[in-house]
C-alpha cells in the first residue's frame, strides 16, 4: 500500500480562526504531519466575535481537551444563555431566543403544540416561561447543570455558551497549539506560487524572501481570501439582497454590573446594535446598511446607546454577506471570513469555523486529493451556510416595522423559497420540520418566529385528543417546575465571582 499521507500543512492567517484550525490539526494529525501557521503582527484581525453558541463547549472540551474554568478565566469569559431581541417585530417588543429545549415533548409532538392551544385561548403564559434558559436569563441566574439529576429534571443538561474576548482566545489557542507542535512563522506573504500543471498552491513567499511550502493550505486570511480568492479566483456568492447590512461600527465600553448572562440585539433605524458583556469590559457594535445610514450617524447612534463609558473610538468594518462558491478549491480550504460572512446576529461565526474544522478532519485528504472529498466538503458547507442564512433573514423579514426605509425594505423583500415555505407552514398550525442537519433546530425557529409575531392560526390536530384538564396540568406543571428550579439558582454574577473570576488585565 502506497503511503499518501499529507505531511505538510500550512495555515495562512492567525486570529481565532487560524489558531482554532492549527490547534485541532496538531491534536489529531499526530507527529507525522507538520503544521505551520503564518501570521503578521502588522496585519490586524477583525476580533469582534465575542459571542458563541453551545457547540463551542464540545469543540473546546471534547475535541481539544481544554479545561472550562481555565478557558473562561483566560478569555475574560461570561455565560451566554441566549440572545435578547429588542424592537425587532415592533418597537417596544422584547423576546429571548434561548438555547436548549422548550418544555418537554409528549409522544410525536413538541411541547409548543400543546402550549399553542392554551395560549390562543388566553390560558397560557408567553412561550419564554416554558424554556429553562429564557427563564434564567432575564433573572440573571446560572448554574452549569447537574448530571446527577434525574433524566427528566430540567437541571440534567443545561445548554449554554460563552461571551469571551476573541483576541485572548486566539492567544490561548496559540499557546496550546505551540505546545502541541505547531510552528508559528511571523511575517507578511507577498507571493503565492502555484504548480503550472494543475494550479495547486505549492508554496508562499514571505516578505523577507523565505519560501514556505506545503501540501495542504488552510486559508484563514480574513475577508481578502489571500489564497482562496486572490490566487485561485474561486468566486463569491453575494447575498446582500437578502441581508442588506454591509457595515459595522464596533466599540468597547466599561463593564456594567451585574453581568447579564445573555447577548442583547437591539434593532435600530438601519440595522441593529449588539451588546456583549465580558468580565473586563462590554463589547458593542452597530451592524447597519450603508445604503440607509452614513458612518458618522451610525457611530453617533452607537455611542449614544452604550450602557457605560466608551473605551475607544468606534472602529469601522466593511463586509459583503455571502460565501465562496467553493470553500475547498484544489488544495486550499478556506475557514472563517475567508470562506464567507454571515453577520453576527445569531453568533454563528465561530461555530462556522469549528464546524468547518470538524468537517475537514472527517474528510481529510491524502496527497492524491480525491476530488470526491472536496465535493462533499463544499456541498455540506454550502448547505450549512444557506440554512444559517435563511434563519438570519427570518429576523429581518418577519417584522411589522415600516417606520424607516430600511425596515420597509426588509419587510417587503422577497426571500428564499426554503424560508417562505417554513414561515407559511408555521403560520398555518405551528409546525416546523428540521431540514436535514440544519444547525438551528425546532426550538430556535419556534422562539424566533413567535418572537417576530408569526402567530400560528391553529395547532396540530392530535392536541385535541388530550383531555382539557390534563392539557392544562401538563403545560402549567412545566412552567411551575422551571420557575421553582430557577428560583433556587445563584446569580450569574455570584457564579462568576465564586468559580470563574478572571484576573485583571
C-alpha positions in Angstrom: 0.0 0.0 0.0 1.3 3.4 -1.0 1.6 5.9 1.8 -0.1 9.1 0.5 -0.3 10.8 3.9 -0.1 14.6 3.8 3.0 15.6 5.8 3.0 19.4 5.5 0.0 21.6 6.3 0.2 25.4 6.2 -2.3 27.7 7.9 -2.3 31.2 6.4 -3.6 33.8 9.0 -3.9 33.8 12.7 -6.7 35.2 14.8 -9.2 32.8 16.4 -9.9 31.1 13.1 -6.3 30.3 12.3 -5.4 29.2 15.8 -8.6 27.0 16.2 -7.6 25.3 12.9 -3.9 24.9 14.0 -4.9 23.5 17.4 -7.3 20.9 16.0 -4.9 19.8 13.2 -2.0 19.5 15.6 -4.1 17.5 18.0 -5.4 15.0 15.5 -2.7 14.7 12.8 -0.1 13.4 15.1 3.7 13.6 14.8 3.8 12.6 11.2 2.3 15.8 9.9 3.8 19.2 10.5 1.5 22.2 11.0 2.9 25.7 10.4 0.9 28.9 10.8 1.9 32.2 9.2 0.7 35.5 10.6 1.9 39.0 10.8 1.6 41.2 13.8 1.3 44.2 11.4 -2.0 42.8 9.9 -4.9 43.4 12.3 -7.7 40.9 12.9 -11.4 41.6 13.0 -11.6 40.3 16.5 -15.1 41.3 17.4 -16.6 37.8 17.5 -17.2 37.7 21.2 -20.3 35.6 21.5 -20.8 31.9 20.7 -23.2 29.0 20.6 -23.2 25.8 22.8 -21.2 23.9 20.2 -18.0 25.6 21.4 -18.2 23.6 24.6 -17.8 20.4 22.6 -15.1 21.8 20.4 -13.1 23.2 23.4 -13.7 20.3 25.8 -14.1 17.1 23.7 -12.0 18.0 20.7 -9.2 20.0 22.2 -9.3 18.9 25.9 -9.5 22.4 27.2 -10.5 22.9 30.8 -13.6 25.0 31.0 -12.6 27.0 34.1 -9.2 27.8 32.6 -10.8 28.9 29.3 -13.3 31.2 30.9 -10.7 32.9 33.2 -8.1 33.3 30.4 -10.6 34.9 28.0 -12.4 37.1 30.5 -15.4 35.0 29.7 -19.0 35.1 30.9 -22.1 32.9 30.2 -24.5 33.2 27.3 -27.9 31.6 27.7 -29.3 33.1 24.5 -30.0 36.4 22.8 -32.4 39.1 23.8 -34.0 40.8 20.8 -35.5 44.2 21.3 -37.7 46.3 18.9 -37.5 43.8 16.1 -41.1 43.0 15.1 -42.4 46.2 16.6 -40.8 49.0 18.6 -41.3 48.0 22.3 -41.2 44.2 21.7 -38.7 42.1 23.5 -38.1 38.3 23.5 -35.2 35.9 24.1 -34.0 33.2 21.8 -32.7 30.8 24.4 -30.5 27.7 24.0 -31.9 24.3 24.9 -35.4 22.9 24.6 -38.9 24.3 25.0 -40.9 22.3 27.6 -40.9 18.6 27.2 -42.1 16.7 24.1 -45.0 14.3 24.5 -45.3 11.4 22.1 -44.8 12.7 18.5 -45.5 16.3 19.3 -43.2 19.1 20.6 -44.3 20.9 23.7 -45.1 24.2 21.9 -48.1 22.5 20.1 -49.8 21.8 23.4 -48.9 25.3 24.6 -50.4 26.9 21.4 -53.9 25.6 22.1 -53.9 27.2 25.6 -52.2 30.4 24.5 -54.6 31.0 21.7 -57.4 30.9 24.2 -55.6 33.1 26.7 -54.8 30.4 29.2 -51.0 30.1 29.0 -48.1 32.4 29.7 -45.7 33.6 26.9 -43.5 30.9 25.4 -40.4 32.2 27.3 -41.8 30.9 30.6 -41.5 27.3 29.3 -37.8 27.1 28.5 -35.2 27.0 31.2 -32.7 29.4 29.6 -35.4 32.0 28.8 -36.5 31.9 32.5 -32.9 32.1 33.8 -31.6 34.8 31.5 -33.8 37.8 32.5 -33.4 36.9 36.2 -29.6 36.8 35.8 -29.4 33.2 37.1 -26.9 30.5 36.2 -25.7 27.0 37.1 -23.9 24.7 34.6 -26.3 21.8 35.2 -26.2 18.7 37.3 -25.6 15.4 35.6 -26.6 13.5 38.7 -30.1 14.9 38.4 -32.9 12.6 37.3 -33.2 12.3 33.5 -36.4 14.3 33.4 -35.0 17.1 35.5 -34.5 20.4 33.7 -31.2 20.7 35.5 -29.8 17.4 34.0 -28.4 19.1 30.9 -28.3 22.9 30.6 -27.3 24.2 27.2 -25.2 27.4 27.4 -22.4 29.1 25.5 -19.9 31.9 26.3 -19.1 35.5 25.7 -15.3 36.0 25.5 -12.5 38.2 24.2 -11.7 36.8 20.8 -8.1 38.2 20.9 -7.5 36.4 24.2 -9.0 33.2 22.9 -6.6 33.3 19.9 -3.6 33.9 22.3 -4.8 31.0 24.5 -5.1 28.7 21.4 -1.7 29.8 20.2 -0.1 28.6 23.4 -2.0 25.3 23.2 -1.0 24.9 19.5 2.6 25.6 20.1 2.7 23.1 23.0 1.3 20.5 20.5 4.0 21.2 17.9 2.6 24.0 15.7 5.4 26.2 14.3 4.5 29.9 14.0 6.1 31.9 11.2 6.0 35.7 11.6 5.7 37.9 8.5 3.7 39.0 5.5 3.1 36.9 2.4 4.0 38.7 -0.8 3.6 35.9 -3.3 1.6 32.7 -3.9 3.3 30.1 -6.0 1.1 27.6 -8.0 2.0 24.5 -9.9 2.0 25.0 -13.6 0.1 21.8 -14.5 -2.9 22.0 -12.2 -2.9 25.3 -10.3 -2.4 23.8 -6.9 -0.7 26.1 -4.4 2.9 24.9 -4.0 4.3 27.5 -1.6 4.0 31.1 -0.4 6.8 33.6 -0.4 7.4 35.8 2.6 8.4 39.5 2.6 11.8 38.5 3.9 12.3 36.1 1.0 11.5 32.9 2.9 9.6 30.3 0.9 7.1 28.2 2.9 6.0 25.1 1.1 3.1 22.8 1.9 0.7 20.1 0.5 -2.5 21.4 2.1 -3.1 25.1 2.8 -5.8 26.4 5.2 -6.8 30.0 4.3 -7.7 31.9 7.4 -6.6 35.3 5.9 -9.9 37.0 6.5 -12.1 38.9 4.1 -9.4 39.2 1.5 -9.1 35.4 1.0 -5.4 35.6 0.0 -5.3 32.0 -1.3 -8.9 31.0 -2.0 -9.8 34.2 -3.9 -6.7 36.3 -4.8 -4.7 33.3 -6.0 -7.4 30.8 -7.1 -10.1 33.2 -8.2 -12.8 31.0 -6.7 -15.7 33.5 -6.8 -18.2 34.7 -4.3 -21.9 34.4 -4.0 -23.4 37.7 -2.8 -26.4 37.6 -0.5 -26.7 41.3 0.2 -30.2 41.5 -1.4 -31.4 39.3 1.5 -29.1 40.5 4.2 -28.7 44.2 3.4 -26.3 45.2 6.2 -22.8 45.7 4.8 -21.1 47.7 7.6 -20.5 47.8 11.3 -19.0 50.1 13.9 -17.5 48.3 16.9 -16.5 49.9 20.3 -15.7 48.5 23.8 -17.2 50.2 26.8 -16.8 49.9 30.6 -18.1 46.9 32.3 -21.5 47.3 34.0 -22.6 45.1 36.9 -24.3 42.8 37.3 -23.0 41.0 34.2 -26.0 39.6 32.3 -25.9 36.0 31.0 -27.2 36.9 27.5 -26.3 38.9 24.4 -28.6 41.8 23.5 -29.5 42.7 19.9 -31.5 45.9 19.7 -33.0 46.9 16.3 -32.0 50.4 15.2 -33.0 52.7 12.3 -30.9 50.9 9.7 -29.8 47.7 11.3 -29.1 46.5 14.9 -26.8 47.0 17.9 -25.1 44.3 19.8 -24.2 44.3 23.5 -21.9 41.5 24.8 -20.8 41.6 28.5 -17.4 40.3 29.4 -15.6 40.3 32.8 -13.3 43.2 31.9 -15.5 45.3 29.5 -18.6 45.2 27.3 -18.4 44.7 23.6 -20.7 46.8 21.5 -21.4 47.3 17.8 -23.9 48.7 15.3 -24.4 46.5 12.2 -26.0 48.6 9.5 -26.7 49.1 5.8 -24.6 51.9 4.3 -27.4 52.5 1.8 -29.7 53.8 4.6 -27.3 55.4 7.1 -23.9 57.1 6.9 -20.9 56.1 9.0 -20.9 59.3 11.1 -24.6 58.8 12.1 -24.1 55.1 12.8 -21.1 55.9 15.0 -23.1 58.6 16.9 -26.1 56.3 17.3 -23.8 53.6 18.8 -22.1 55.9 21.2 -25.4 57.4 22.3 -26.7 53.9 23.3 -23.9 52.5 25.4 -24.5 51.3 28.9 -21.1 52.5 30.0 -18.3 54.9 29.1 -16.6 54.0 25.7 -13.0 52.8 26.0 -12.0 53.7 22.4 -13.3 55.3 19.2 -15.7 53.2 17.1 -13.9 51.1 14.6 -15.5 50.6 11.1 -15.8 47.2 9.4 -17.0 46.5 5.8 -18.3 43.2 4.5 -20.4 41.5 1.9 -22.8 38.9 3.2 -22.4 35.6 1.3 -20.0 32.7 0.8 -17.3 31.5 -1.6 -18.5 29.4 -4.5 -16.2 26.7 -3.2 -14.7 26.6 0.4 -12.3 23.9 -0.8 -10.6 24.6 -4.1 -7.7 22.5 -5.3 -5.5 22.1 -2.2 -6.8 25.2 -0.4 -9.5 25.0 2.3 -11.0 28.4 3.4 -12.2 28.8 7.0 -13.7 31.8 8.8 -14.0 35.1 7.0 -12.1 33.7 4.0 -14.9 31.3 3.4 -17.8 33.7 3.7 -19.5 36.1 6.0 -22.8 35.9 7.8 -23.4 38.8 10.2 -23.1 38.1 13.9 -26.8 38.3 14.6 -27.0 34.7 15.9 -23.3 34.4 16.9 -22.6 31.8 14.3 -19.2 33.0 13.0 -17.0 31.0 15.5 -19.3 28.0 15.1 -18.9 28.0 11.3 -15.1 27.9 11.7 -15.3 25.0 14.2 -17.8 23.1 12.1 -15.6 23.6 9.0 -12.6 22.2 11.0 -14.6 19.2 12.1 -15.8 18.6 8.5 -12.2 18.9 7.2 -10.9 16.3 9.8 -13.6 13.9 8.7 -12.8 14.4 5.0 -9.1 14.9 5.4 -7.4 14.1 2.1 -4.4 12.1 1.1 -1.7 13.6 -1.2 -3.7 12.5 -4.2 -6.6 14.9 -3.2 -9.5 12.7 -4.2 -11.9 15.2 -5.7 -14.9 13.5 -4.1 -13.7 14.7 -0.7 -13.7 18.3 -1.8 -17.1 18.0 -3.5 -18.6 16.6 -0.3 -17.0 19.3 1.8 -18.3 22.1 -0.5 -21.8 20.6 -0.6 -22.0 20.3 3.2 -20.5 23.8 3.7 -23.0 25.4 1.2 -25.9 23.6 2.9 -24.8 24.9 6.3 -24.3 28.5 5.1 -27.7 28.5 3.3 -29.6 27.2 6.3 -28.0 29.8 8.7 -28.6 32.5 6.0 -32.3 31.6 6.0 -32.5 31.8 9.8 -30.9 35.3 9.8 -33.2 36.5 7.0 -36.2 35.5 9.1 -35.3 38.1 11.8 -35.3 40.9 9.3 -38.3 39.8 7.1 -40.7 38.8 9.8 -41.3 42.3 11.0 -44.3 44.7 11.1 -42.0 47.7 11.2 -42.3 50.3 8.4 -41.0 53.3 10.3 -37.8 53.6 8.3 -36.9 52.8 4.7 -34.5 50.0 5.9 -37.3 48.1 7.7 -39.7 48.7 5.0 -37.3 47.1 2.5 -36.8 44.1 4.9 -40.5 43.6 5.4 -41.4 43.6 1.7 -38.3 41.9 0.2 -38.6 38.5 -1.5 -37.0 35.7 0.5 -35.6 32.2 -0.5 -38.3 29.6 -1.2 -37.0 27.4 1.6 -37.6 30.2 4.1 -41.0 31.2 2.7 -42.1 27.5 3.0 -41.0 27.3 6.6 -42.8 30.5 7.5 -46.0 29.6 5.7 -46.1 26.2 7.4 -45.6 27.6 10.9 -48.1 30.4 10.3 -50.8 27.7 9.5 -50.6 25.5 12.5 -47.2 25.9 14.2 -45.4 23.1 12.5 -41.7 23.2 11.7 -39.6 20.4 10.2 -35.8 20.5 10.5 -34.1 20.5 7.2 -31.6 17.7 7.4 -28.6 18.6 9.6 -29.8 22.3 9.8 -27.8 23.8 12.7 -30.8 25.7 14.1 -33.3 23.2 15.4 -37.0 23.4 16.1 -36.8 25.4 19.4 -34.8 28.1 17.7 -37.2 28.6 14.8 -40.2 28.4 17.1 -38.9 31.1 19.5 -37.8 33.5 16.8 -41.0 33.1 14.7 -43.2 33.6 17.7 -40.9 36.5 18.9 -41.3 38.1 15.5 -45.1 37.9 15.8 -45.7 35.0 13.4 -48.6 33.5 15.4 -50.0 30.2 14.1 -53.7 30.3 13.1 -54.2 26.8 14.7 -52.3 23.9 16.2 -51.6 20.2 15.5 -54.9 18.2 15.4 -53.6 15.5 17.7 -53.5 18.0 20.6 -57.3 17.8 20.8 -57.1 14.2 21.8 -55.7 15.2 25.2 -58.4 15.8 27.8 -58.6 19.5 28.7 -57.8 19.1 32.4 -54.7 17.1 31.6 -53.6 19.6 29.0 -53.8 22.5 31.4 -51.9 20.5 34.1 -49.2 19.4 31.6 -48.5 22.9 30.5 -48.7 24.6 33.9 -46.6 21.9 35.6 -43.8 22.7 33.1 -44.0 26.4 33.9 -44.1 25.9 37.6 -41.2 23.3 37.6 -38.9 25.7 35.7 -39.8 28.7 37.9 -39.1 26.7 41.0 -35.7 25.4 39.7 -34.5 28.9 38.6 -35.6 30.5 41.9 -33.1 28.2 43.8 -30.2 29.1 41.5 -27.4 31.5 42.3 -27.0 34.6 40.1 -24.7 34.6 37.2 -22.5 37.2 38.9 -22.3 35.1 42.0 -21.2 32.1 39.9 -18.5 34.1 38.1 -17.2 35.6 41.3 -17.0 32.3 43.1 -15.7 29.9 40.4 -14.6 31.7 37.2 -13.4 35.1 38.2 -10.7 36.3 35.8 -7.6 38.2 36.8 -7.5 41.9 36.0 -5.7 42.7 32.7 
